[in-house]
Amino acid sequence: MNNSDLQIKKVKLLFTPGPLTTSTSIKEAALTDLGSRDSAFISIVQQIRERLLNLAHVKAPEYEAVIMQGSGTFGIESVISSAIPANGMLLNIINGAYGRRISQMARIHSIPCIELEYEENQLPDLLEIELLLKNNSRITHVALVHCETTTGIINPVTQIGEIVSGHNKAFIVDAMSSFGAYEIDLKNSNISFLISSSNKCIEGIPGFSFVLANRIELEKCKNQARTLSLDLFDQWAGLNVNGQFRFTPPVQVLLAFNAALDELVNEGGIKARAKRYQENNSLLISGMRKLGFKIYLPNELRGYIISSFLYPTHPNFSFESFYSILNDKGFVIYPGKLSKVDCFRIGNIGQLFFIDIHMLIDAIEETLIEMQVKI
Ligand SMILES: Cc1ncc(COP(=O)(O)O)c(C=O)c1O
């Protein structure tokens, strides 16, 4: 075994927004080889699709769950490139890097897009959205990131959904890092398409994204996709005809995901998971405050998924050293993604518990001492 093998074998705790620390039983569920046409596999896929709709408080046939191979971005691009018709227009509400990524998709697919961009520590202005929709009849779809993982800010999805539906537009919500940890009622929030992925708050392993869609809006996607592999309608139609994927599915990842859904139920559902994440987050924030770190977002804007911390101003602080010392101790944190401020991020989702947060705070304290950084 060489050095890098040893490095990989060492167990690390992931304080990131995904891939996350997962439980042994979920990893074990991925140890079975099953053919993609096996009836057992087809029935598991069907179960997963139903269970996902249940989590969003909706049911088929009014809503449908479509699984798309690839990471979360593939699912979002599938919606953006399939749902907006040739004569359509997107209003993209942005307050972070993931919102900006949606505009990038629109540009690549030559989809007309109006951007309503806010500071990364600012909530969207509801009146401005209302006015824009009133004055732009060409807009057909509105996109919003629920938890903007760039900072951890939580956008008011239900309030914006009400405005969007009041103007008869379709509402696309990137709930990548929040679905499974926040109760989101698709119907009540007037969401036409919600996207998340296997390796976020359901706590599975990476390999696919899923789209929960209002059936009427999904049916409108027929024959308007701009790509073959990310054609949302055809993917859904394929799954509906014989339960099979059009192209090779991530079989083991889906088996692990079904086990992850069992674990979510055993934990007590979204409510209980949200409580654990909230407690993790409160402990993280108070521990980091005690060490002297400053939090980028004010309390009222912060969710409980991921937090952004300002770099300490002490001259001995370098994020690269801080990251690699912590990594060697077995704690993986995450770099910042803010456009104007130097921050790093710590996630508290996945199989992380009180004891893990305590250990992380202790490791950060030791790291600061080793780096001779005083805050
Ligand atoms: C809000 C949000 N959108 C999109 C993505 C992209 O997902 P992926 O990296 O799985 O493609 C992420 C990833 O963390 C995210 O947090």
The ligand as an SDF file (V2000), in Angstrom:
LIG
                    3D

 16 16  0  0  0  0  0  0  0  0999 V2000
  -27.3150   25.1280   -4.1610 C   0  0  0  0  0  0  0  0  0  0  0  0
  -26.4700   24.2500   -5.0380 C   0  0  0  0  0  0  0  0  0  0  0  0
  -26.7570   24.1550   -6.3290 N   0  0  0  0  0  0  0  0  0  0  0  0
  -26.0450   23.3910   -7.1450 C   0  0  0  0  0  0  0  0  0  0  0  0
  -24.9670   22.6490   -6.6970 C   0  0  0  0  0  0  0  0  0  0  0  0
  -24.1830   21.8230   -7.6340 C   0  0  0  0  0  0  0  0  0  0  0  0
  -24.2530   20.4610   -7.3350 O   0  0  0  0  0  0  0  0  0  0  0  0
  -23.1290   19.4720   -7.8680 P   0  0  0  0  0  0  0  0  0  0  0  0
  -21.8140   19.9690   -7.3570 O   0  0  0  0  0  0  0  0  0  0  0  0
  -23.5500   18.1670   -7.2760 O   0  0  0  0  0  0  0  0  0  0  0  0
  -23.1830   19.4750   -9.3450 O   0  0  0  0  0  0  0  0  0  0  0  0
  -24.6270   22.7120   -5.3290 C   0  0  0  0  0  0  0  0  0  0  0  0
  -23.4950   21.9610   -4.7960 C   0  0  0  0  0  0  0  0  0  0  0  0
  -23.1320   22.0380   -3.6410 O   0  0  0  0  0  0  0  0  0  0  0  0
  -25.4010   23.5220   -4.4740 C   0  0  0  0  0  0  0  0  0  0  0  0
  -25.1240   23.6190   -3.1800 O   0  0  0  0  0  0  0  0  0  0  0  0
  1  2  1  0
  2  3  1  0
  2 15  2  0
  3  4  2  0
  4  5  1  0
  5  6  1  0
  5 12  2  0
  6  7  1  0
  7  8  1  0
  8  9  2  0
  8 10  1  0
  8 11  1  0
 12 13  1  0
 12 15  1  0
 13 14  2  0
 15 16  1  0
M  END
$$$$
